[in-house]
Amino acid sequence: EPMQADDADASKVEDTLRYLNAHGNLNKELEVDSLVAPLLDLGTDQALEILSHLEQKNSE
């Protein structure tokens, strides 16, 4: 079956972006709405991996 991102994946990525905005000490806020789709294009696992790297990098 094709790798189709479902709503659960989308909300997982969205929640992670919102979490990073709230707690990630990012230099500038992430544009949640414009980032969800391109991140999901990479696949959920890949997207969440990238986001966790963002978080780690900023917590150092």
C-alpha positions in Angstrom: 0.0 0.0 0.0 1.3 3.5 -0.7 2.9 5.5 2.0 0.1 7.9 2.7 0.4 10.2 5.7 -2.7 10.0 7.7 -4.2 12.5 10.1 -2.6 10.9 13.1 0.9 11.4 11.5 0.0 14.9 10.6 -1.1 15.8 14.1 2.0 14.1 15.5 4.2 16.3 13.4 2.1 19.3 14.2 2.2 18.6 17.9 5.9 18.2 17.8 6.3 21.6 15.9 4.1 23.3 18.5 6.0 21.6 21.3 9.3 22.9 19.8 7.9 26.4 19.6 6.8 26.3 23.2 9.8 24.5 24.7 12.6 24.3 22.1 14.4 27.5 22.8 14.4 28.1 19.0 15.8 31.3 17.7 12.7 31.9 15.8 9.3 30.3 15.9 8.6 27.5 13.4 5.8 28.1 10.9 3.7 25.2 11.9 1.2 25.3 9.1 3.8 25.7 6.3 6.1 23.0 7.7 3.6 20.1 8.3 3.2 19.2 4.6 6.8 19.2 3.5 7.8 17.3 6.6 5.1 14.7 5.9 6.4 14.4 2.4 9.6 13.1 3.9 7.7 10.5 5.8 6.6 10.7 9.4 9.6 8.9 10.9 12.0 11.1 9.0 10.1 14.2 10.0 10.0 13.3 13.7 13.7 12.5 13.5 14.5 15.9 12.0 12.4 17.6 14.7 14.1 15.7 17.5 17.5 16.8 16.1 16.3 20.4 16.1 15.3 20.0 19.8 18.6 18.4 20.8 20.7 21.0 18.9 18.8 23.8 20.7 19.1 22.2 24.1 22.8 22.1 24.1 
